[in-house]
């Protein structure tokens, strides 16, 4: 395992990402949340979907934050919408934190799940515009 970790570290040092790949990757991470994590289908036995939800949300946000300088001054409205929607979704997800983790998915009520799904959808729309905005 140590050898594999060292190899992974070495390989990642030379990776480069273009703006379109970062933006598309952010959208793909959020799409995974919409199709598997917010539905509770991904972790059917462990019910730890919210941990994965958080990881995907963080990944999408990091990609957006790396692209944010390309939006400032060129598409301030999209930048503001993304910032607002990312913050709103994170705030909502934080309500289900327990210690350093989250409630089990089976502990959520259907209205809470619907609220999470709506917040994911609300972020998905402006995030789908990110690629076009940064590769102009």
N, C-alpha and C positions, 0 to 999 in steps of 0.2 A: 504494500500500500504506500509506503514511503517513496519507493521508486516511481510509482505511478503519479504520485503527487508532485514529485520533482519534475517529471516529464511534462505534466500538465502546466506547471508553472513556466517551464522553459518555452513551451509552445505558445502560451498566451502573451509572452513578452513582445512578440513580433506581429501580433494581430493588428489590423487596421480596419476601421469601419467608415464607410461613406455615410453622409447624411441621410440618403434614402434608405440605407440598410438599418440605420438606427431608428428612423421614424417608422419604418415598416415593422421592425422588431417590437417597438413599443405597442403598436396596434395589435400585433399577433399575441403578445402577452395579455393584453386586455381581452382579446377575443377568447383566449383560453379560460379566463375568469368567467366570461359570459356563458360559455358552452359547457363547462365542467365543474368549476369550483363553486359558483353561486347556485348551482342546481343540486349540489351535494352528491353528485354522481362519481366524482373522482376518487374520493376516499370513503367508499361505501362501508368499509369495515372499521376503519380507525376513527372516522368522523372528524378528521383534522383538516377539513377543507379550508377553514379560515386561515390557517398557517400558510398554506399554498397561495391562497388569495392574496395575503399580505406580501409574499415574496414576488408574485407577479406584478402587483401594484408598485412595489419598490423598483423593480426592474424597468417598468414602463416609465416611471417618474424619472429615474436616472437618465434614461435615454432622452427624454424630453428636456431635462435640465442641461444636458450636453448640447442640445440643439437650440436652446433658448436664446443664446446670443445672435443666432441667425434670424430670429423673429423680432427682436427688439429693433424698433424703428422701421421695420418692413411690414410686419403684420401684428401690430400691438393688440388688436381686438382678439385675434386667435390666441396670442400669448396670455392675455388676461383670462380668456375663457378656460384655457387649459389649466392655468394656475388655480382658478376658482374651483373647477370640477375635481382636480386632483385633491385639493384640500378638503372639499366636501366629502369625497368618498373616503379619504383617510379618517376624517373625523367620525364618520358613521361607523367605519370598521373598528375604530378604537373603542367604541361603546361595548364591544363584545370581548374586550381583553380581560384576561384573568391571570394575574401575576405577569409572567413574561410570555405567556401564550394567549390562547383564546378559548372561549367556550367551545364545547363540542358542537358540531353542526346540528346534531339532533336536539340540542337544547334551544335552538332558535324557533320562534313562532313563524308561521307562514307570512304574517305581515312584515316581520323583520327581514325575511328572505326577499320579499317583494320590494322592500325599500332598498336593500342592497342591489338588487337587479336593476332597479330604476336608476340608481346612482351610477352603476356601471354603464348603462345605456347613455346616460347624460354625458359621461366622459368620452364614450366611444365616438360620438358624432364629431366633436372638434378634433379629437385625436386622429380621425380618418383624414383630416385636412392637413395634417402636419407634413407629410411627405411632399405634397405639391408646394407647400409654403416654403420649404427649405431648399428645394432644388430648382427654384426659379432661375 
